[in-house]
Amino acid sequence: MAWTKYQLFLAGLMLVTGSINTLSAKWADNFVAEGCGGSKEHSFQHPFLQAVGMFLGEFSCLAAFYLLRCRAAGQADSSVDPQQPFNPLLFLPPALCDMTGTSLMYVALNMTSASSFQMLRGAVIIFTGLFSVAFLGRRLVLSQWLGILATIAGLVVVGLADLLSKHDDQHKLSEVITGDLLIIMAQIVVSVQMVLEEKFVYKHNVHPLRAVGTEGLFGFVILSLLLVPMYFIPAGSFSGNPRGTLEDALDAFCQVGRQPLIALALLGNITSIAFFNFAGISVTKELSATTRMVLDSLRTVVIWALSLALGWEAFHALQILGFLILLMGTALYNGLHRPLLARLSRGRPLAEEGEQEGLLGGTRTPINDTS
């Protein structure tokens, strides 16, 4: 069945905005500018402020939700106007997980390459699968266990590629290893977030845009307030600002004032996450969850190719192998082999039943598929 122009637009929007989201964050990290008080030039390393910007982008999804609801006013559209009432505080625990995971990933992005960052996020399958068995009472089939094992193998290969790659002054070996480990840790937190959403949020039939927007609101408010104590908490060598504190938002604004392109990178990150969430949700609804997974895999290829073209990282053949193994693990876990085997054995078109299932083995797609 041929795609409509609208479906092609949604697929392109998801691929482009998803790629811009990671690349713009890395672009901001690569800038060097003077800070406040005449401090010498230093890298723009403000992961927690960048995380605040990302939550602002998620928060804007609430505006998209209410625009859709106004458009659907007078129409019987339960997907836009849920019938079940719910307590917005239900989103607080997932939002706290989202805030922690996102902050860890932005810290890690300062330490490692954009392509490794994107590939290592595939570890979420491992922990979500294990947590769904432990806390949701799910039973994983053989192909899902094989998918988890393949994902572990892919992560090892990508990690080896990072270890064997040439490292410059910006990304020393110790920093790359720390960054990769932080990404893995962040996926554990993201998996907890998905399990919480599955157990407590999905049963209320909340529209995904409203869910993303509400979590964004909580994350934006809480993390913005936390920037105040972070300004005074010493972080030693872990800090990326001249004062040596956990986060120095004032230093970030001074750097933006002296290098306006940083503001452009931050704006790209904020707007892209909003459109990426909208496009991802729409692709799942208009096409399938499988299409969304394929587009997300293509996003990794785009990020990797552009990072190489821009000279942000060096080519390593092991990354290709690692990416292919990760792709195979994701496909096995999500059952993409079943319709293919059915087509080969029966000579019928690809079955579409079950394609609306969640990408991580549930009956829904994760509410927030961002950082």
Order of alpha helices (4+ residues) and beta strands (2+ residues): alpha-beta-beta-alpha-alpha-alpha-alpha-alpha-alpha-alpha-alpha-alpha-alpha-alpha-alpha-alpha
